[in-house]
Amino acid sequence: MKIVQISDTHLSPSKTHFNDNWEPVARWIETTGADLVIHTGDLTIDGADHEEDILFSMELMRKLPVPVLIVPGNHDVGHLPGSDQPVDADRLVRWRTLVGPDYWVCDHGTWRLIGLNSLLLGFENAEEEKQFQWLEQALANRDGRRVAIFAHKPLFVDDPMEGDTGYWSVTPKQRRRLYELMAEHDVALHASGHLHWAWQGHHEGTDLVWGPPTSFIIDTLEREMPGERLVGAVLHHLGDEWIDSKIVALPGLTSYFIDHVIDEVYPRHAKKLAEAAQ
């Protein structure tokens, strides 16, 4: 099975800063012979608050020649408690109505593909627990299939046992619970996005992949992270007993820097950065 993973497209009908990168991505997908496209979140610039961003982005996804599965990102459904846009019932309903389930399972031959809503992790509420119970069942009844998990946020940034990284990765308590489930059920792959860095590694027998964005990279607004800055995608080949994941820097994409336009695209974040610098 061949899967194209795309991530962090940040599309919008009104804030069009990164839209020009979509057409080259779509053309490349047509050449891959992929069976499936999986989008690992931040489909939109601001679907968390603007329905039109989701509608516009989904119209583009539906034009792709292969099936598309999507998990939400923080700019699609919101983020952690206390953030400017925390995940709430209204944002989840909007996503589920306009896109579909925010977590899902899809079987392809000898593989079970699982999509997680990593933005629910860290709330310690009924929505988080409901997803964990669902995940436990999806793993337990996989009937011998190998498992690949796709989510927006990575499990960690610098170290598998690191503390709370706040914005960037899964919170420690929830991460430990995921590790236990992944080890118990021999999860072969965890693929994510969110960081706008591209990286591959391993933890406890699981292949880890951070998919690069198709939209923008980050210069000096945030700290250095493992991997490399590039705009592109990931091509996953999943065999019966093997995985081959390749990060691809796509031709025809512009390596936009969010630093140059953050005041226009994400003014709330720009304001926070300015206040922190004072």
Secondary structure, DSSP 4 states (H G I P E B T S, - for coil): -EEEEE----B-SS--TTGGGHHHHHHHHHHHT-SEEEE-S--BSSTTT-HHHHHHHHHHHHTSSS-EEE---HHHH-BSTTSSSB--HHHHHHHHHHT--SSEEEEETTEEEEE--GGGTTS-SHHHHHHHHHHHHHHHT-TT-EEEEE-SS-S-SS-TT----TTSS--HHHHHHHHHHHHHTT--EEEE-SSS-BEEEEETTEEEEEPPPSSEE-SSSS---SSB---EEEEEEE-SS-EEEEEEE-TT---EEGGGTHHHH-HHHHHHHHHHH-
